Amino acid sequence: MKNQPMKILVTGGGTGGHVFPLMSVVSELKKQKTKIIYVGSGNLLERVQARKYNISYKKIFSGKWRRYFDLNNFIDIFKIIIGFLQSILIILFFWPDAIFSKGGYVGLPIVYAAWILRRPIFIHESDSVLGLANKLSIKKCKKIFVGFPAKYHHNLPIDKVVYTGNPMSENYNNLRIKKYFKNNKPTIFVTGGSQGARFINQTIAKVLPVLTKKYNIIHLAGNLDYEWLKKNSWKDYLLYSFTDDFASMLYNSDLIISRSGSTIFEIAYCAKPSILIPLPSSANNHQEVNARILEQENAAIVLREKNLTSESLLEIIERIMEDKNLREELAGKINQFFQKDASRIIAEEIIKEINNKK
């Protein structure tokens, strides 16, 4: 029995903010003698990453609870019940030594099934405010790994909290200087995350004719706005709907304009000055809370959609780009929110718990 590999079930997904950190932990777990199965919602990103890391993948039904009236809420109740029953069967047949959930609605049926079957559960929360799935998992888990320092997590059981930072995609392991443009102008990277951000896209588009006279612009716009944006022909402007080169683009830019979800940890890793525009409709208002913490620490410039115009955004960009000391302060302060070796720490904590059980 001692020579058998440890069996670990990992779950979480839906967006890159869940999947890529999860795969970073998987990479660390695979350095040990482990057998890993990934349970997800079946989307393409999850399946591609499972193949990339050569681990088994299982799809379950998963439902999303919307904080407003929607008929899909009633339909999704049945999806959650089916997903829970699927989770029971998967755990019974695989019988993992531990479960690791990165959060997201797909992880909740797995966590509750694992709790009923008395399997040790570990969860990770990137944001300063717990997502609903993780909030409902607190009493069921052994440890809560957090991306923000523990002092920002109120009302969490102290004995369960482990500050690890946010696991980073392996794309950040071999970053190097790369020129995206033939000139030597400073580069601004505009991103709304893997799915884009319509407000940011529309606001920045109005001032691109002015910005591109002085700066190079890399714009990750997402699928929804890509078509109308590509009809323009701004000079020194690179437009993408999606890219596998996100880490390199961020690393090789001089200013980042972004939402304030998990991207903030990538900005912290690369130590870049940033303008953060929180998504007002984010779950539990977590993007606003994330941004407020960084704002209070002088680690980012935070602008709210409510009062933001293209002209005021242009003014802020110009002020930051003309003030080297401000850029250096913002870069240094946000870098303090990067915790080295988060994936390794998480993997070690999980394996230590498994070994203590044996």
C-alpha positions in Angstrom: 0.0 0.0 0.0 2.8 2.4 0.8 4.1 2.3 -2.8 0.8 3.2 -4.3 0.6 6.8 -5.7 -1.5 9.3 -3.8 -4.8 10.0 -5.5 -5.9 13.6 -5.7 -9.1 15.0 -7.2 -8.9 18.7 -8.4 -11.8 20.8 -9.4 -12.7 24.4 -10.3 -13.1 26.1 -13.6 -15.1 28.2 -16.0 -12.6 30.9 -16.6 -8.8 31.2 -17.0 -8.7 32.8 -13.5 -9.7 29.4 -12.1 -8.2 27.0 -14.6 -4.6 28.3 -15.0 -3.8 28.6 -11.2 -5.4 25.2 -10.7 -3.1 23.7 -13.4 -0.1 25.3 -11.7 -0.9 23.4 -8.5 -1.4 20.2 -10.6 2.1 20.7 -12.0 3.5 20.8 -8.5 1.5 17.8 -7.3 2.7 15.8 -10.3 6.3 16.2 -9.1 5.3 13.8 -6.3 4.0 10.3 -6.7 0.4 11.2 -7.4 -2.5 10.2 -9.6 -4.7 13.1 -10.5 -8.2 13.5 -11.9 -9.7 16.8 -12.9 -13.5 17.2 -12.5 -14.8 20.2 -14.5 -17.8 21.6 -16.3 -16.7 20.3 -19.7 -15.7 23.6 -21.3 -12.9 23.6 -23.9 -10.3 25.4 -21.8 -10.6 22.8 -19.0 -10.3 19.9 -21.5 -7.3 21.4 -23.3 -5.4 22.0 -20.1 -6.2 18.5 -18.8 -4.7 17.0 -22.0 -1.7 19.4 -21.7 -0.9 18.1 -18.2 -1.8 14.5 -19.1 -4.3 14.0 -16.4 -7.7 12.3 -16.4 -10.7 14.6 -17.0 -14.4 14.1 -16.0 -17.3 16.3 -16.8 -20.2 16.9 -14.4 -23.4 18.9 -14.6 -23.0 22.2 -12.8 -25.4 25.1 -12.1 -24.8 28.7 -11.5 -26.8 30.7 -8.9 -27.6 34.2 -10.2 -28.3 36.9 -7.7 -31.3 38.1 -9.7 -34.5 36.6 -11.0 -33.8 34.2 -13.9 -35.6 31.1 -15.0 -32.2 29.4 -15.4 -31.9 29.4 -11.6 -34.7 26.8 -11.4 -33.2 24.8 -14.2 -29.8 24.9 -12.6 -31.1 23.5 -9.3 -31.6 20.2 -11.1 -28.2 20.5 -12.8 -26.6 20.9 -9.3 -28.5 17.8 -8.0 -27.3 15.7 -11.0 -23.8 17.1 -10.6 -23.8 16.1 -6.9 -24.9 12.5 -7.7 -22.2 12.4 -10.4 -19.6 13.6 -7.9 -20.6 10.9 -5.4 -20.0 8.2 -8.1 -16.7 9.7 -9.2 -15.3 9.9 -5.7 -16.5 6.4 -4.8 -14.8 4.9 -7.9 -11.6 7.1 -7.7 -11.5 7.3 -3.8 -9.1 10.3 -3.7 -6.8 10.9 -0.7 -7.6 14.6 -1.0 -9.8 17.1 -2.9 -8.5 20.5 -4.0 -11.0 23.0 -5.3 -10.0 26.3 -6.9 -13.6 27.6 -6.5 -16.3 28.3 -9.1 -19.7 26.7 -9.3 -18.5 23.4 -10.7 -16.5 22.8 -7.5 -19.5 22.9 -5.1 -21.1 19.5 -5.9 -17.6 17.9 -5.6 -16.9 19.5 -2.2 -20.3 18.5 -0.7 -19.9 14.9 -2.1 -16.4 14.7 -0.7 -17.6 16.0 2.7 -20.3 13.3 2.9 -17.8 10.7 2.0 -15.3 12.0 4.6 -12.6 12.9 2.1 -10.2 15.8 3.1 -11.0 19.0 1.3 -8.8 22.0 0.5 -9.9 25.2 -1.2 -8.2 28.3 -2.6 -9.6 31.8 -2.9 -7.8 34.3 -5.1 -10.0 37.3 -4.2 -10.3 39.4 -1.0 -13.9 38.3 -0.8 -14.8 34.6 -0.9 -16.8 33.5 -3.9 -20.2 31.8 -3.1 -18.9 28.3 -3.8 -15.9 28.8 -1.4 -18.1 30.5 1.2 -20.4 27.5 1.2 -17.3 25.2 1.5 -15.6 26.8 4.5 -17.0 24.5 7.2 -16.3 21.4 5.0 -12.6 22.0 4.3 -9.4 21.3 6.2 -7.5 24.4 4.9 -8.4 27.6 3.1 -5.5 28.9 1.0 -5.8 32.6 0.2 -4.3 34.9 -2.4 -4.5 38.1 -0.3 -2.7 38.3 3.0 -4.8 36.9 5.9 -5.4 40.3 7.5 -7.7 41.1 4.6 -9.9 38.1 5.2 -12.3 38.8 8.0 -14.5 36.3 9.7 -12.6 33.3 8.4 -11.5 30.6 10.9 -7.9 31.4 11.7 -6.9 27.8 12.2 -7.8 27.0 8.6 -6.4 30.0 6.8 -3.0 29.6 5.0 -1.7 32.6 3.1 -0.1 31.2 0.0 -0.6 34.0 -2.6 -2.1 33.1 -5.9 -0.7 30.2 -8.0 0.8 31.5 -11.2 0.5 30.0 -14.7 3.6 28.2 -15.8 3.8 30.7 -18.6 5.4 33.1 -16.1 8.4 30.7 -15.5 10.4 31.7 -18.6 9.5 35.3 -19.3 12.0 37.3 -21.4 12.2 40.6 -23.2 10.3 40.5 -26.4 9.6 43.4 -28.9 6.1 43.5 -30.2 6.8 46.8 -32.1 9.7 48.0 -34.2 9.8 51.4 -32.5 11.0 52.3 -29.0 7.8 54.0 -27.7 6.5 52.9 -24.3 3.8 50.1 -24.5 0.4 50.1 -22.8 -1.4 46.8 -22.4 -5.2 47.0 -22.3 -7.1 43.9 -21.1 -10.5 43.0 -19.8 -9.5 39.4 -19.1 -10.0 36.3 -21.2 -13.6 37.3 -22.1 -12.9 41.0 -22.6 -14.6 44.0 -21.1 -17.0 46.1 -23.2 -16.8 49.3 -21.1 -13.0 49.3 -21.2 -13.0 48.6 -24.9 -15.4 51.3 -25.8 -13.8 53.9 -23.5 -10.2 53.3 -24.7 -11.2 53.1 -28.4 -12.3 56.8 -28.4 -8.8 57.9 -27.4 -6.7 55.5 -29.4 -6.0 58.0 -32.2 -4.4 60.2 -29.5 -2.6 57.5 -27.5 -1.0 55.7 -30.5 0.8 58.9 -31.4 2.9 58.5 -28.2 2.5 54.9 -27.2 2.3 51.4 -28.5 -1.0 49.7 -27.6 -1.6 46.0 -27.1 -5.3 45.4 -26.8 -6.8 42.1 -25.6 -10.4 42.8 -26.4 -12.2 39.5 -26.1 -14.5 38.0 -28.8 -17.5 40.3 -28.4 -15.8 43.6 -29.5 -13.0 42.2 -31.7 -14.9 42.5 -35.0 -15.8 46.2 -34.8 -12.4 47.1 -33.3 -10.4 45.4 -36.1 -12.2 47.6 -38.7 -10.0 50.5 -37.5 -6.4 51.0 -38.5 -4.6 52.8 -35.7 -0.9 53.0 -36.0 1.2 51.0 -33.5 -1.8 49.1 -32.3 -2.1 45.3 -31.9 -5.5 43.8 -31.4 -6.3 40.3 -30.1 -9.6 38.5 -29.2 -7.6 35.9 -27.3 -3.9 35.1 -26.8 -1.7 32.4 -25.4 1.0 35.2 -25.0 -0.8 37.0 -22.2 2.1 36.7 -19.7 4.7 38.0 -22.2 2.5 40.9 -23.2 2.0 41.9 -19.6 5.7 41.5 -18.8 6.8 43.6 -21.8 4.4 46.5 -21.2 5.0 49.7 -19.3 1.5 50.3 -18.1 -1.5 47.9 -17.6 -5.1 48.9 -17.9 -7.2 46.0 -16.5 -10.2 44.8 -14.4 -9.3 43.9 -10.8 -9.9 40.1 -10.7 -7.1 37.6 -10.6 -5.1 39.5 -13.2 -3.9 41.7 -10.3 -1.6 38.9 -9.1 0.0 38.6 -12.6 0.5 42.4 -12.5 2.0 42.0 -9.0 4.4 39.2 -10.2 5.6 41.4 -13.1 5.8 44.5 -10.9 3.9 46.8 -13.3 2.1 50.1 -12.7 -1.6 49.7 -13.4 -4.9 51.4 -13.8 -7.6 49.1 -12.4 -11.3 49.5 -13.4 -13.4 47.2 -11.2 -16.3 45.3 -12.8 -19.3 46.8 -10.9 -21.4 43.6 -11.4 -18.7 41.2 -10.1 -19.9 38.5 -7.6 -20.0 39.9 -4.0 -18.5 43.1 -5.4 -15.1 41.3 -5.1 -13.4 43.3 -7.8 -14.2 46.6 -6.0 -12.9 45.2 -2.7 -9.7 43.9 -4.4 -9.1 47.3 -6.0 -9.8 49.2 -2.8 -7.1 47.3 -1.0 -4.6 48.0 -3.6 -5.7 51.7 -3.8 -5.2 52.1 0.0 -1.7 50.7 -0.3 -0.8 53.0 -3.2 -0.3 49.9 -5.3 -2.6 50.8 -8.2 -4.6 53.7 -9.6 -8.3 52.7 -9.4 -11.0 54.3 -11.6 -14.7 53.5 -11.3 -16.9 53.1 -14.3 -19.6 55.4 -12.9 -17.4 58.6 -13.2 -15.0 57.5 -15.9 -14.9 59.0 -19.4 -12.5 58.6 -22.3 -11.1 62.1 -21.7 -10.5 61.5 -18.0 -8.9 58.1 -18.7 -6.6 59.7 -21.2 -5.7 62.4 -18.6 -4.8 59.7 -16.0 -2.7 57.7 -18.6 -0.8 60.8 -19.5 -0.1 61.7 -15.9 1.2 58.2 -15.1 3.3 57.9 -18.2 4.9 61.3 -17.6 5.8 60.5 -13.9 8.5 57.9 -13.6 8.5 58.1 -9.8 4.8 57.3 -9.7 5.2 54.4 -12.0 8.1 53.0 -9.9 6.1 53.4 -6.7 3.0 51.7 -8.1 5.2 48.8 -9.5 7.0 48.4 -6.2 3.9 48.5 -4.0 1.9 46.0 -6.1 4.8 43.6 -6.2 4.5 43.2 -2.4 1.2 41.4 -3.1 3.1 38.7 -5.0 3.8 35.6 -2.9 6.5 33.4 -4.3 6.0 29.6 -4.7 2.2 29.6 -4.0 1.7 26.4 -6.0 4.4 24.6 -4.3 3.2 25.6 -0.8 -0.4 24.5 -1.6 0.9 21.1 -3.0 3.1 20.6 0.1 0.2 21.3 2.5 -2.1 18.9 0.7 0.6 16.1 0.6 1.5 16.7 4.2 -2.1 16.2 5.2 -2.3 13.0 3.2 0.9 11.6 4.7 -0.3 12.4 8.2 -3.4 10.4 7.6 -1.5 7.3 6.5 
